[in-house]
Amino acid sequence: MAADERASHLRYIKARHAGEFALRALDEQAASTFSHSFASDAERYAWVLGQTKQMFAGKPYLVALKKQRMYFALAAAAFGLSIETLTNGARVKLVTEARQKIICFVFLMTETDWRTLGKMFNRNSSTIHYAYRKYADEITPLLGDAVVRRVPKKTVR
């Protein structure tokens, strides 16, 4: 390997480790005890959007990271749940509803497809689609112009 290739590879490895460190910090924040108390889901989503704006401001290396992972970690923290709780097979009503809302939120805020989100949440793509259909009408008006993805409704003939 030439010296230029080796230097380029080392810069790539360092950037990758910096990104993984930032994601690990987000996971730890979500797993820790959360001090905020939200009266509604609208306040939760507004807090997550505010946090992501602060994270992206002045830190261009964070933009290269997977945004869906950041939204996932922050939304988990906003709901007061850890990422492990959201990705395991728990069927407790509180956890299931929070998971479905977070799935819909992450889907609306990113360009991620069903299958990729399913892998992230340890679910299949039909579960992701179900969560989107269940909560999209509720979450989309709360997010307003911040929504990245606009999925047209299917019309029944």
C-alpha contacts under 8 A as a table, 3 or more apart, distances in Angstrom:
res1	aa1	res2	aa2	distance
1	M	5	E	6.30
1	M	6	R	6.31
2	A	5	E	5.25
2	A	6	R	6.15
3	A	6	R	5.02
3	A	7	A	6.14
4	D	7	A	5.15
4	D	8	S	6.10
5	E	8	S	5.05
5	E	9	H	6.04
6	R	9	H	5.05
6	R	10	L	6.17
7	A	10	L	5.09
7	A	11	R	6.26
8	S	11	R	5.18
8	S	12	Y	6.30
9	H	12	Y	5.05
9	H	13	I	6.24
10	L	13	I	5.04
10	L	14	K	6.17
11	R	14	K	5.16
11	R	15	A	6.19
12	Y	15	A	5.20
12	Y	16	R	6.11
13	I	16	R	5.04
13	I	17	H	6.16
14	K	17	H	5.15
14	K	18	A	6.20
15	A	18	A	5.07
15	A	19	G	6.26
15	A	61	Y	7.90
16	R	19	G	5.10
16	R	20	E	6.22
17	H	20	E	4.97
17	H	21	F	6.04
18	A	21	F	5.07
18	A	22	A	6.32
19	G	22	A	5.15
19	G	23	L	6.33
19	G	61	Y	7.42
19	G	62	L	6.92
19	G	65	L	6.17
20	E	23	L	5.08
20	E	24	R	6.07
21	F	24	R	5.03
21	F	25	A	6.22
22	A	25	A	5.14
22	A	26	L	6.39
22	A	62	L	7.91
23	L	26	L	5.02
23	L	27	D	6.26
23	L	69	R	7.48
23	L	70	M	7.05
24	R	27	D	5.02
24	R	28	E	6.24
25	A	28	E	5.09
25	A	29	Q	6.19
26	L	29	Q	5.02
26	L	30	A	6.24
26	L	70	M	6.96
26	L	73	A	5.86
26	L	74	L	7.14
27	D	30	A	5.14
27	D	31	A	6.17
27	D	73	A	5.76
27	D	82	S	7.81
27	D	83	I	6.91
28	E	31	A	5.02
28	E	32	S	6.05
29	Q	32	S	5.26
29	Q	73	A	7.81
29	Q	77	A	6.89
30	A	33	T	7.75
30	A	34	F	7.52
30	A	73	A	5.64
30	A	74	L	6.40
30	A	76	A	5.84
30	A	77	A	4.15
30	A	78	A	7.93
30	A	80	G	7.40
30	A	81	L	6.83
30	A	82	S	5.42
30	A	83	I	6.83
31	A	77	A	7.04
31	A	81	L	6.73
31	A	82	S	4.30
31	A	83	I	6.71
32	S	77	A	7.99
32	S	82	S	7.58
33	T	80	G	7.21
34	F	77	A	6.39
34	F	78	A	7.46
34	F	80	G	5.80
36	H	78	A	7.61
38	F	41	D	7.31
38	F	43	E	5.99
38	F	44	R	6.24
39	A	43	E	6.86
40	S	43	E	5.47
40	S	44	R	6.71
41	D	44	R	4.91
41	D	45	Y	6.24
42	A	45	Y	5.25
42	A	46	A	6.14
42	A	142	L	5.79
42	A	143	L	7.90
43	E	46	A	5.07
43	E	47	W	6.09
44	R	47	W	5.16
44	R	48	V	6.31
44	R	75	A	7.47
44	R	78	A	5.61
44	R	79	F	7.30
45	Y	48	V	5.08
45	Y	49	L	6.17
45	Y	75	A	7.42
45	Y	78	A	7.95
45	Y	142	L	7.68
45	Y	143	L	7.16
46	A	49	L	5.14
46	A	50	G	6.12
46	A	143	L	7.57
47	W	50	G	5.06
47	W	51	Q	6.13
47	W	78	A	7.54
48	V	51	Q	5.11
48	V	52	T	6.22
48	V	71	Y	7.16
48	V	74	L	5.84
48	V	75	A	6.14
48	V	78	A	7.08
49	L	52	T	5.23
49	L	53	K	6.26
50	G	53	K	5.20
50	G	54	Q	6.35
51	Q	54	Q	5.14
51	Q	55	M	6.17
51	Q	74	L	7.75
52	T	55	M	4.89
52	T	56	F	6.11
52	T	70	M	7.68
52	T	71	Y	7.51
53	K	56	F	5.30
53	K	57	A	6.07
54	Q	57	A	5.25
55	M	58	G	7.80
55	M	59	K	6.86
55	M	62	L	7.39
56	F	59	K	5.41
56	F	60	P	6.59
56	F	62	L	6.14
56	F	63	V	6.43
57	A	60	P	7.50
59	K	62	L	5.80
59	K	63	V	7.57
60	P	63	V	5.49
60	P	64	A	7.38
61	Y	64	A	5.53
61	Y	65	L	7.17
62	L	65	L	5.24
63	V	66	K	7.60
63	V	67	K	7.23
66	K	69	R	5.54
66	K	70	M	6.89
67	K	70	M	5.11
67	K	71	Y	6.23
67	K	110	T	6.98
68	Q	71	Y	5.14
68	Q	72	F	5.95
68	Q	106	V	5.93
68	Q	107	F	7.96
68	Q	109	M	7.76
68	Q	110	T	6.16
68	Q	112	T	7.38
69	R	72	F	4.95
69	R	73	A	6.17
70	M	73	A	5.20
70	M	74	L	6.13
71	Y	74	L	5.23
71	Y	75	A	5.85
71	Y	106	V	6.09
71	Y	109	M	8.00
72	F	75	A	5.27
72	F	76	A	6.04
72	F	83	I	7.99
72	F	102	I	6.84
72	F	103	I	7.95
72	F	106	V	6.46
73	A	76	A	5.14
73	A	77	A	6.27
73	A	83	I	6.73
74	L	77	A	5.01
74	L	78	A	6.13
75	A	78	A	4.86
75	A	79	F	6.23
75	A	102	I	6.25
76	A	79	F	5.20
76	A	80	G	6.14
76	A	81	L	5.19
76	A	82	S	6.01
76	A	83	I	6.36
76	A	86	L	7.70
76	A	102	I	7.33
77	A	80	G	4.84
77	A	81	L	5.85
77	A	82	S	6.82
78	A	81	L	7.71
79	F	98	A	6.81
81	L	85	T	6.45
81	L	86	L	7.09
81	L	95	V	7.95
82	S	85	T	5.24
82	S	86	L	6.53
83	I	86	L	5.10
83	I	87	T	6.16
84	E	87	T	5.23
84	E	88	N	6.03
85	T	88	N	5.53
85	T	90	A	7.28
85	T	95	V	7.60
86	L	90	A	7.77
86	L	95	V	6.80
86	L	96	T	7.93
86	L	99	R	5.88
86	L	121	F	7.06
87	T	120	M	7.84
87	T	121	F	5.03
87	T	122	N	5.50
87	T	123	R	7.92
88	N	122	N	7.25
90	A	95	V	7.17
90	A	96	T	7.44
91	R	95	V	6.93
91	R	96	T	5.89
92	V	95	V	5.41
92	V	96	T	5.99
93	K	96	T	5.06
93	K	97	E	6.06
94	L	97	E	5.46
94	L	98	A	6.23
95	V	98	A	5.16
95	V	99	R	5.96
96	T	99	R	5.05
96	T	100	Q	6.15
97	E	100	Q	5.15
97	E	101	K	6.19
98	A	101	K	5.15
98	A	102	I	6.11
99	R	102	I	5.13
99	R	103	I	6.06
100	Q	103	I	5.04
100	Q	104	C	6.23
100	Q	128	I	7.68
100	Q	131	A	4.85
100	Q	132	Y	7.48
100	Q	135	Y	7.53
101	K	104	C	5.18
101	K	105	F	6.08
101	K	131	A	6.97
101	K	132	Y	7.97
101	K	135	Y	6.30
101	K	139	I	7.95
102	I	105	F	4.91
102	I	106	V	6.02
103	I	106	V	5.28
103	I	107	F	6.07
103	I	117	L	7.56
103	I	121	F	7.89
103	I	128	I	6.59
103	I	131	A	6.56
103	I	132	Y	7.04
104	C	107	F	5.07
104	C	108	L	6.15
104	C	128	I	7.65
104	C	131	A	5.99
104	C	132	Y	4.66
104	C	135	Y	6.42
104	C	136	A	6.36
104	C	139	I	7.73
105	F	108	L	5.22
105	F	109	M	6.17
105	F	139	I	7.05
106	V	109	M	5.13
106	V	110	T	6.08
107	F	110	T	5.55
107	F	111	E	7.03
107	F	112	T	6.28
107	F	113	D	7.67
107	F	117	L	7.55
107	F	132	Y	7.54
107	F	149	R	7.58
108	L	111	E	7.68
108	L	140	T	7.72
108	L	147	V	5.75
108	L	148	V	6.01
108	L	149	R	5.10
108	L	150	R	7.39
109	M	146	A	7.40
109	M	147	V	5.36
109	M	148	V	4.97
109	M	149	R	6.41
110	T	148	V	6.04
110	T	149	R	6.73
111	E	148	V	7.28
111	E	149	R	6.60
112	T	116	T	6.44
112	T	117	L	6.57
113	D	116	T	5.58
113	D	117	L	6.41
114	W	117	L	5.31
114	W	118	G	6.06
114	W	125	S	5.08
114	W	126	S	7.84
114	W	128	I	6.15
114	W	129	H	6.77
115	R	118	G	4.93
115	R	119	K	6.37
115	R	124	N	6.95
115	R	125	S	5.03
116	T	119	K	5.21
116	T	120	M	6.34
117	L	120	M	4.97
117	L	121	F	6.18
117	L	125	S	7.50
117	L	128	I	7.08
118	G	121	F	5.24
118	G	122	N	5.67
118	G	123	R	4.59
118	G	124	N	4.97
118	G	125	S	5.20
118	G	127	T	7.60
118	G	128	I	6.14
119	K	122	N	4.90
119	K	123	R	6.19
119	K	124	N	7.19
120	M	123	R	7.74
123	R	127	T	6.33
123	R	128	I	7.18
124	N	127	T	5.55
124	N	128	I	6.76
125	S	128	I	5.02
125	S	129	H	6.20
126	S	129	H	4.97
126	S	130	Y	6.08
127	T	130	Y	5.02
127	T	131	A	6.24
128	I	131	A	5.18
128	I	132	Y	6.27
129	H	132	Y	5.07
129	H	133	R	6.22
130	Y	133	R	5.17
130	Y	134	K	6.08
131	A	134	K	5.09
131	A	135	Y	6.23
132	Y	135	Y	5.54
132	Y	136	A	5.35
133	R	136	A	5.70
133	R	137	D	7.77
134	K	137	D	7.56
135	Y	138	E	5.23
135	Y	139	I	6.07
136	A	139	I	5.25
136	A	140	T	5.70
137	D	140	T	5.80
137	D	141	P	7.20
138	E	141	P	6.58
138	E	142	L	7.26
139	I	142	L	5.25
139	I	143	L	6.47
140	T	143	L	5.35
140	T	144	G	6.31
140	T	147	V	7.03
141	P	144	G	5.17
143	L	146	A	5.58
143	L	147	V	6.05
144	G	147	V	6.32
147	V	150	R	7.16
